[in-house]
Amino acid sequence: MKFFKKVLFLLFLSFFILSCNNEKNELYNGSEIEVSKPKAKINEKLRKDEDYKKLKENIKALKYKDSVFLINSLVKKYPKTPELLYLFAVITKNIDHDPLEAIKILEVVIALDYNYSDAWKLLGDLYYIRGEFKKSIKSWELAIEGITNNANLYYKLAYVYYTVKDYNLAVKYFLKSLKLDKTLEWSYYYLADINFRNLRKLEEAESFIKKGLEVLPNNKNLMQKLAIFKFKLSQYELAIKWNKEVLKQDKDDNFAIENISNSYSKLKKYDKSIEWLNKVFKKKPKSIYYAKKLAELYKLSNRLEKSIEYLNFAYNIKKDANLKDSIARLYLILGNKEKFKEILNELSKSKDPEDLRVYEYLKVEMK
């Protein structure tokens, strides 16, 4: 980006000057760089600057590209103003796909004003994008020291702890986020997930979902999570019930439809399972995945010819030796040795190593 070439040297220069003034300066050492007393006057002058007012309007309207010339001009006029450099980082973050340039600018902001909470917050976001979770955590923790009532910030911190599998701290911050905002559906969702999968506190997991549904009674994600819990606990009737609640919110939710099918299959109600799975298959008629699932359901219900029909359908879409293997074995169960030999002969003439591997296995079955 051209505007980086024009102003980035100013940032590095200011950072270099600050570093020289304090050789022990580090990003997280807790020491605040002392800024000269005229800082307040500069800020007052900056806020009266017409270019600055226009810049703020552009940023509010998300016109980041229109802000490039203005920020370039203002940084030259006020090169060591944390507020202005923070806005420069915001613009950079929204124009440049690589967050590294914005991080460099924010490091200068922090060096100028260690207690700039918004800068720490944005820095945490950018570190998270880069997968630098430890730095992200530290940045958000420092942001929280100055921004104590931001539920979304607590949620972000909780989620990154969840990502690094520190579940106790994740729980702590998810709960804090809900104290500030009871409508944060994903805080309920992940609290339930942690208690169910990692802490094995099944009752607590369910209680978080139910608390969430009390506040957000039509929330699809929370209903779906509860349906998943019920399925994993082998409570298939309840899994069906909650997936149907999901479908009241979104009739085209394929995951819920498939889960209902899976639940009926576990209950050995194969006709119902096939009926529900067909609803998805009709929407995705070329899906090998659903064709194979239907073939398995017909096999479980002892309708082997129908199972073969769906396996052949899948094979015609993608020539997979394993599908031929499954078809051949079903013919063998049916006692149709002619069809079995026909498949064996077809595989023996193939030059595909996978076909030949399956052929060798099937030869053994024939004996």
FENJODA-V702545 format. One record per pair of residues at least 24 apart in sequence whose ideal C-beta (glycine too) atoms are under 6 Angstrom apart, sorted by the first residue. I is the first residue (numbers start at 1). GAP is how many residues later the second one is. Records with the same first field share a line. If there is no record, write none. Layout:
I: GAP  GAP
This chain:
3: 65  69
6: 66
7: 65  68
10: 69
11: 94  97
14: 65  66  94
15: 93
18: 93
28: 110
32: 82
33: 78
35: 77
42: 36  39
46: 32
64: 27  30  31
67: 24
82: 27  30  31  34
85: 24
86: 33
99: 27  30
102: 24
117: 26  29  30
133: 27  31
136: 24
151: 26  29  30
155: 29  32
162: 28
167: 27  31
182: 33
183: 32
185: 31  34  36
188: 24
189: 32  36
192: 33
196: 33
218: 31
220: 26  29  30
236: 27  30  31
239: 24
254: 26
270: 27  30  31
273: 24
288: 26  29  30
304: 26  30
321: 33  34  37
325: 33
328: 34
